[in-house]
Amino acid sequence: MSPTGGSSPKSPLNVSPRLIAGVVIAALAIWFVLINTSKARIHFWLVWAEAPMWFVLAATFAAGVVTSMLLARRKK
């Protein structure tokens, strides 16, 4: 307890602008994926594939996240 009789003062949240931006971008990407439900035709060098648009967008987003993590790890 603090000297004033109340509970200990709450510490302010230490949230960086970078974290906030990352959460906002991830939320927008997830929303964008969920509203795109049509089929997409994808050309891989020699073959064509058809998949739901949400899957294509989610896979592209995941590839971007993995690439970002690999490049960030490399700089350290």
SERO-4910 file (N, C-alpha, C, O; in steps of 0.05 Angstrom, whole numbers):
BEGIN
 pado doro    nc1    nc2    nc3   cac1   cac2   cac3    cc1    cc2    cc3    oc1    oc2    oc3
  Met    A     17    -24      0      0      0      0     18     25      0     40     25     11
  Ser    A      8     46    -12     23     71    -13     17     87     12     -2     81     27
  Pro    A     33    107     18     29    123     42      2    136     43     -7    143     65
  Thr    A    -12    140     22    -38    154     22    -60    134     28    -84    142     30
  Gly    A    -54    109     31    -74     89     38    -86     75     14   -100     55     18
  Gly    A    -80     83    -10    -91     70    -33    -71     48    -43    -51     44    -30
  Ser    A    -78     36    -64    -59     16    -75    -36     30    -89    -37     55    -93
  Ser    A    -16     15    -96      8     28   -108      0     41   -134    -18     31   -148
  Pro    A     13     63   -141      6     77   -166     11     59   -191     30     44   -192
  Lys    A     -7     62   -210     -3     46   -234     19     58   -251     21     82   -254
  Ser    A     36     41   -261     57     51   -279     46     55   -306     29     39   -315
  Pro    A     54     76   -320     44     81   -347     53     59   -366     75     48   -363
  Leu    A     36     53   -385     43     32   -404     66     42   -421     66     65   -431
  Asn    A     86     25   -425    109     32   -441    106     19   -469    118     -1   -474
  Val    A     89     32   -485     83     21   -512     96     39   -533     92     64   -533
  Ser    A    113     28   -549    127     44   -570    108     49   -593     90     33   -599
  Pro    A    113     71   -607     98     77   -632    102     55   -653     84     50   -669
  Arg    A    125     43   -653    130     21   -672    111     -3   -667    101    -15   -686
  Leu    A    107    -10   -642     88    -31   -635     60    -24   -642     45    -41   -653
  Ile    A     52      0   -637     25      9   -644     21      7   -675      0     -3   -684
  Ala    A     40     17   -690     39     16   -719     37    -13   -729     22    -19   -747
  Gly    A     53    -30   -717     52    -59   -724     25    -71   -719     15    -87   -736
  Val    A     13    -65   -696    -13    -77   -690    -34    -66   -709    -52    -81   -717
  Val    A    -33    -40   -715    -53    -28   -733    -50    -40   -761    -70    -47   -773
  Ile    A    -26    -43   -771    -21    -55   -797    -31    -84   -798    -44    -93   -817
  Ala    A    -25    -99   -777    -34   -127   -776    -64   -129   -775    -76   -146   -789
  Ala    A    -77   -111   -760   -106   -112   -758   -119   -105   -785   -138   -117   -793
  Leu    A   -108    -85   -799   -118    -77   -825   -114   -100   -845   -131   -105   -862
  Ala    A    -91   -113   -844    -86   -136   -862   -105   -159   -857   -115   -171   -876
  Ile    A   -110   -165   -832   -129   -186   -825   -157   -179   -835   -171   -196   -846
  Trp    A   -166   -154   -830   -192   -145   -839   -194   -147   -870   -214   -156   -880
  Phe    A   -173   -138   -884   -173   -139   -913   -175   -168   -923   -189   -173   -943
  Val    A   -161   -186   -910   -162   -214   -918   -191   -225   -914   -201   -239   -931
  Leu    A   -203   -218   -892   -229   -229   -885   -252   -219   -904   -272   -233   -908
  Ile    A   -249   -195   -915   -270   -185   -932   -267   -194   -961   -286   -190   -977
  Asn    A   -244   -205   -969   -240   -214   -996   -243   -244   -998   -225   -259   -991
  Thr    A   -267   -252  -1006   -274   -280  -1005   -277   -293  -1033   -282   -317  -1035
  Ser    A   -272   -278  -1054   -275   -290  -1081   -251   -307  -1088   -231   -308  -1073
  Lys    A   -253   -321  -1111   -231   -338  -1120   -210   -321  -1135   -217   -301  -1148
  Ala    A   -185   -330  -1134   -164   -316  -1149   -148   -336  -1165   -143   -358  -1155
  Arg    A   -141   -329  -1189   -125   -347  -1206    -96   -337  -1204    -91   -313  -1209
  Ile    A    -78   -355  -1198    -50   -347  -1193    -33   -362  -1213    -36   -386  -1218
  His    A    -14   -347  -1225      4   -359  -1244     31   -364  -1231     45   -344  -1224
  Phe    A     39   -389  -1228     66   -396  -1218     81   -405  -1243     74   -424  -1256
  Trp    A    102   -391  -1249    119   -396  -1273    106   -413  -1295    101   -403  -1316
  Leu    A    102   -439  -1290     92   -456  -1311     63   -466  -1307     51   -477  -1325
  Val    A     53   -463  -1283     26   -474  -1277      8   -452  -1266     17   -431  -1256
  Trp    A    -18   -457  -1269    -38   -439  -1258    -51   -453  -1234    -54   -477  -1234
  Ala    A    -59   -437  -1215    -73   -448  -1192    -96   -429  -1185    -95   -405  -1191
  Glu    A   -117   -440  -1174   -139   -424  -1165   -143   -429  -1136   -144   -451  -1126
  Ala    A   -146   -407  -1121   -149   -409  -1092   -166   -386  -1082   -169   -366  -1096
  Pro    A   -178   -389  -1059   -194   -367  -1047   -175   -342  -1043   -152   -345  -1035
  Met    A   -186   -319  -1049   -171   -294  -1046   -160   -291  -1018   -138   -281  -1014
  Trp    A   -176   -298   -998   -167   -295   -970   -142   -311   -965   -124   -302   -950
  Phe    A   -140   -335   -977   -116   -351   -974    -92   -339   -987    -70   -339   -976
  Val    A    -96   -328  -1011    -74   -315  -1026    -64   -291  -1010    -40   -287  -1006
  Leu    A    -82   -275  -1000    -74   -251   -984    -61   -259   -958    -41   -247   -950
  Ala    A    -72   -279   -944    -60   -288   -919    -32   -299   -924    -13   -294   -908
  Ala    A    -28   -314   -945     -2   -325   -951     18   -303   -958     41   -305   -950
  Thr    A      9   -283   -973     26   -261   -980     34   -245   -955     57   -237   -951
  Phe    A     15   -240   -937     20   -226   -912     40   -242   -895     59   -231   -884
  Ala    A     36   -269   -893     54   -286   -877     82   -285   -889    102   -285   -874
  Ala    A     84   -286   -915    111   -285   -928    124   -258   -922    149   -258   -918
  Gly    A    109   -237   -921    121   -211   -914    130   -210   -885    151   -198   -880
  Val    A    115   -222   -867    123   -222   -839    149   -238   -836    167   -230   -822
  Val    A    150   -262   -848    174   -278   -847    198   -264   -858    220   -264   -846
  Thr    A    195   -252   -881    216   -237   -894    226   -214   -876    250   -210   -872
  Ser    A    207   -200   -864    214   -178   -846    229   -188   -821    249   -175   -813
  Met    A    221   -210   -810    234   -222   -787    263   -230   -794    282   -226   -778
  Leu    A    266   -243   -817    292   -252   -826    311   -228   -831    335   -229   -823
  Leu    A    301   -207   -843    318   -184   -848    324   -169   -822    346   -158   -819
  Ala    A    305   -167   -804    310   -154   -778    331   -169   -762    348   -157   -749
  Arg    A    329   -195   -762    349   -212   -748    377   -208   -759    396   -208   -744
  Arg    A    379   -204   -784    404   -202   -798    419   -176   -790    443   -176   -789
  Lys    A    404   -154   -785    416   -128   -779    429   -128   -751    447   -112   -746
  Lys    A    420   -144   -733    430   -144   -705    457   -154   -703    468   -154   -680
***
